[in-house]
Amino acid sequence: MEFHYKVVYSKRKTLTITVERDRSVVVTAPQGTSPERIQRIVESRKLWLYEKTRHAQKYDPLPHPPGKELVSGESLLYLGRHYRIELVEGEGQIEFDQKFVVPRHLVGKPLVFRKWFIRRAREKILSLVSCRAKNLGVSFKQAKIGDSKYRWGSCTPNDNVIFNWRLIKAPMFVIDYVVVHELAHLIEQNHTPHFWNIVRAQIPNMEKAKAWLLKNGTLLEQDL
């Protein structure tokens, strides 16, 4: 079986192979690595790639993902719970008090909600990143909130850590797991037993968090 893969060159000294949630294969290789060497390494990992690309946690995106409408009584997912939307008169902005209070003039403007989620992600996720980095004894250049289509988080070759804004819909124990997962890559680049030991030492309920993402990942993918 032949695998199609994308190659990304970096300043790191080791070559890594990643299978994204959409089952695509990305090879991150040191600058100057020949295509022939990359091909040989991919060939040597064929069995592993075959298993990974068929893992239940990898899924194809829904062809027509269900969305939310801004109507009273509808609910939105935030920090692992569904909260009701209540439409009100007025010209204000979205307010949250165990429900989403939404002025009617914002109906038809889903980007307003996306911006609200992104602001909350910056507040809650980025502060957690700083705290967890201290616990792990690692340093990063920048922590950012991004919009990667098939990753909850990433650790770049330049030691930046980036987290998908949609994560703010997940429970805090899941967000905590993803944050530690990416920061642990500053210690160990690959998903070796040592890597998982680092994550598990910080997140004893790691398997519970992974199971939650497996079950609810498609829900988080929705813009609303």
N, C-alpha and C positions, 0 to 999 in steps of 0.2 A: 504493500500500500504506500502511495506517495502522499506526503503531507505538504500542503502549501503553507508558506510562512513568510512573515514580514521581518526584515532585519533592521535593527536600530543600533547604531554604533555609539559607544560611550567611552568615557575616560577610565572606567573601571577596568580592573585587570582580569576579571573572570567573566566567562560566558554563561548566560542564563537563558533558559527556555521557559516561557510562560504560556499557559493555555487560558485565554480569556473566557468570560462567562458566555460569550456567543460562539465558543468553540474555535475561534481563530488562534493561530499560533504566532507568537512574537519571540524572536531571538534577539537578545541584547548582547552585543559582542564588543570586545575591546577594539578601539580604532586600529585599523591596519590588518585585522583578521581577514584572511582570504576567503572568498566564497566557497572554495573547495573544502577548506577546513570546517567551515560552518555546515556544509552539506554532510560531511562525514560524521560530525557530532549529532546532527539531527537524525541521520540514518541509525546511529548507535542507540538512539533513544526511542526508536519506533514503537516498541512494546509499551513503554511508559506513555508515549503520546496517544497511542491507540486507547489505552485505559482512561486517560485524562479527558480526551475529547468525547468519550461516551459516559463520563461520570454524571450522575443524576443532578449534581449541582450546576452543571453547564446546561443552559437551556436556550432554545431559540425564542427570540422576542415574539410576543403575540402579534399577529398580522394587523389586528385592529385593537390595540389596548383599550380596555374600558376607561372612560374618563369620568370626571365629576362635573356636575352642573352647579352653578351658584344659585341654588334655590333653598328657601327655608326648609329645614328638615333633613337636608342632605348632610353628610358628615365627611370630615377629612381626617386623615391619619397624621398624628403628631406625637412624637416620643412614644410610639408603640400603642397609642390609644386612639380611638375614633371620637372626634368631638363634633357636635352638631353645629351647623351653620344657621345663624339667625340674621335675616335681612332686616335692616332698619332704615328709616328715612334719615336724610342729612347728607352733608358733604364731607364728612370726616374720612378717616382711614380705618383699616382693619384693626380691631382690638380683640384681645384674647383674654377670657376669664372663664375657664372651664367650658367655653364654647367660643366659636368664631362669630363675632359681631361685625357684620359686613354692610356698609352703606350701599343702598341700591344703585347708586351711580357707578359702582365698581363692577356691576354685573356685566359680563361680556369682556372683561379685562383680566384674563387668567394670569397675565404676567405680573399683575399686582401681587397675587398670592405667591408666585414663584419668588419674587423679591422679598416677601415677608419671610418665607422659609429660609432663603439664603442669609438674611440678617440673623435669624435665630441660629443658623448653623455656625456662622462666624462667632457668635457670642458663646455658644455652648461647646462646640467641637474644638475650636482653636484654644480655648482656655484649658480644656482637658489635655490637649496635645502637650502643652507646656508642662503640666503637672506630671504626666506620664513619662515625658522625656527625662525629667529630674529623677524619677524613680528608677529608670533604666540606666541612668548615667550616660545618656547619649545627647548629642547636639545636632541640630539641623540648621540649614541656612534659612529657609522660609517654610511656614505652614500656610496653606491656602485652601480655600473652598473652590472647587471646580465643578465641571459638568461633563465628566467622562461618561461615555455611554455604557460601557460594560465593565466598569471597575468601581468598587466602593471607595477604594483608596489606592494610592501609589506612592512609592519612594523612588524619586528620580535619580539618575546617575550623578546629579549635582547635589545630592543630599537635601532636596526639597521634599516635603511630604504634602500630598494633595488629597483632599477628601471630597467625595461626591456630595453635593448639597442635599440630595434626596435622603441621605443617611439620617437627617434630622427627623424623619418620620419614624425611625426605628427606636426601640427602647434604649435607654442609656446603657444597659449592660451589653447590648450589641454594638453600639457606637464605641464603647470602651474597648471592646475586643478588636474592632477594625483599627482603632488608633494604635493600640499596642502592636498589632500585627505589622503595620507599616513601619513603626519606629524600630521594631526588632530587626528589620532589614538593614538598619544602620550598623547592626552588629554582625548579622549573618545574612548574606544576600539571597541564599537559596533556601528552599523549604526542606532543610535537613532535619534529622532528629534533634540536633542542638537548637535549631531555630524554634521548633515546636516546644521544646523544654523551656526556652526563654519566655515564650508567649504564655504557656500554661502556668508558669511560676507567678506571672502577674495577673492572669485571668483564669482562676481555677474552674470557672464554668464555661470555658472556651467551647466545649462541644455543644452546650445549650445555645450559645450565641450562633455558632455555625448552623445548627439545626433551624434556628429562627430565620436566618437569611435564606436557607434552602427552601423553606416553606413559603416565605413572604416576599422573596426578592422581586417577583413580578409586580406586586402591589407598590413597592417603592419606586419602580420604574415610571409609574404614572406621573405626569407633570403636576396633577392635583390629586 
